[in-house]
Amino acid sequence: MSHEKLTELCPIYALGALDGEELREFEAHLKSGCLACQKQLQEYASLVASIPEALPNVASSSDLKQRLLARLDHEPAQSEVVEFRVPKPPSAAKQRKVGWLPWACAAAAGIALIISLSNASRLHRGLEEQQEKLQLQIEQLKVLQRLLEDEKEVTQLLSKPETRVTMLAGTPSSPRSRGKVIWSAQEKKAIFYASNLAAAPAGKTYQLWIIAAGKPFDAGVFSVDAQGSAFVKVASLSEADKAQKFAVTLEPAGGVPQPTGEMHLLGSL
Amino acid sequence: MHKVARGDRSAFSDLFDRYSQLALNLASRVLNERQEAEDVVQEVFLQLWRDAASYSQERGNVSTWIVTIARSRAIDKLRSRKARRVFDFAAENEDETDFAERLPDPSARPENLENRLLVRKAFGALAVEQRVAIEMAYYEGMSQSEIAAALKEPLGTIKTRIRTGLMRLKQALQPGAGN
């Protein structure tokens, strides 16, 4: 396979989806030391690791952390102690032949080395701890910025005169469920809230649809939290200018191009 | 991580507070079952506690490390669940879920990627076919051939969808890409 063809496999490999002969060929190519492909792969691996950041937050048990910390009692952390091995003294016969001076010099050099290494190591750790703290603060700031951006988007959308709100009611499959779409045909943006939806069964996901000119168009898949609520932002709402209805169906995980499953929410304009 | 390696519980607790939600979101999306997803989170952080001393920044930042382990463990659970149901794809598809663990870097992970909103937007802007193919691979652990078979599409089509989708994500998430 040519290098160009192999390069094209990089994203698929990074996603873990490559298989068969192509997988073997690609891995052999990597092992052969192709730096360009290794670099590209690193970039894609990093990109792939960011995919779950698009997921909505899921509620956890209140005692999850406590249970984990309790388990740590049986899981001692590995110690990071580095041993400085002092060479064993030579045999008695050899010892008689050499004087004390070389040993004194070696011991002094050894002690000096240990002191300088431990100082360097302490300094290094101190620096890393400071970096970690700084990183933590930067990330906390980013979380706040994100929340602020979310808030801003909702407010901006709500402040537009053309923005509309469409209420969705539960179908007989989910009589208690409710939904609300705040959307703008001009901006092609929407924000969707749902409540009282049951958790999707294994292998299934909820999917939001916009029905325009009699046809359904995908508006994104979503999952619900432990309380049955969902918050979805639709960055690019297809056919928004011809919208007639919004609906939510239960579909195979990952979503489908056309609705196939049971409808749980429906609302007309 | 150094503190965790030295057995510092408070540092470990901080790491848990920072990353457990992301790991739980991911595991829940893969397994669609809360108890199992919480088990994955516990296993991931226990592994982190045990292996902190061997952690090296060259293997990627902590977040990438946690996400990769969480995905790998969640997919393993999903596969063993599928195996119990006789739909065993894993047998013919050797386990390559730890592919990123073998990779040396992603230290170059752009700061922008930390931004969930940006990732959400970029992901939402993909064509639905591309998103579906990427999600089937990432969250269901399916290979390109399995996805092609499940969607009854030619293999080449699936490859193009994954490749184009990830390339578009990459472009959208590059530092300096328009918001």
Interface residues (C-beta under 8 A of the other chain):
Chain A: E8 P11 I12 Y13 A14 L15 G16 A17 L18 D19 G20 L23 Q38 L41 Q42 E43 Y44 A45 S46 L47 V48 A49 S50 I51 P52 E53 A54 L55 P56 N57 V58 S60 S61 L64 K65 R67 L68 L69 R71 L72 E75 P76 A77 Q78 S79 E80 R125 E128 E129 E132 L136 E139 K142 Q145 R146 E149 D150 A199 A200 P201 A202 G203 K204 D218 G220 V221 S223 A226 K233 V234 A235 S236 A253 G254 G255 V256 P257
Chain B: M1 H2 K3 V4 A5 R6 G7 R9 F12 S13 D14 F16 D17 R18 S20 Q21 L22 L24 N25 L26 S28 R29 L31 N32 E33 R34 A37 E38 V41 Q42 F45 L46 W49 R50 D51 A52 A53 S54 G60 S63 T64 V67 T68 A70 R71 R81 N93 E96 T97 F99 A100 L103 P104 D105 P106 A108 R109 P110 L113 E114 N115 R116 L117 V119 R120 K121 A122 F123 G124 A125 V128 E129 R131 V132 I134 E135 M136 A137 Y138 Y139 E140 G141 M142 S143 Q144 S145 E146 I147 K159 I162 R163 L166 M167 L169 K170 L173
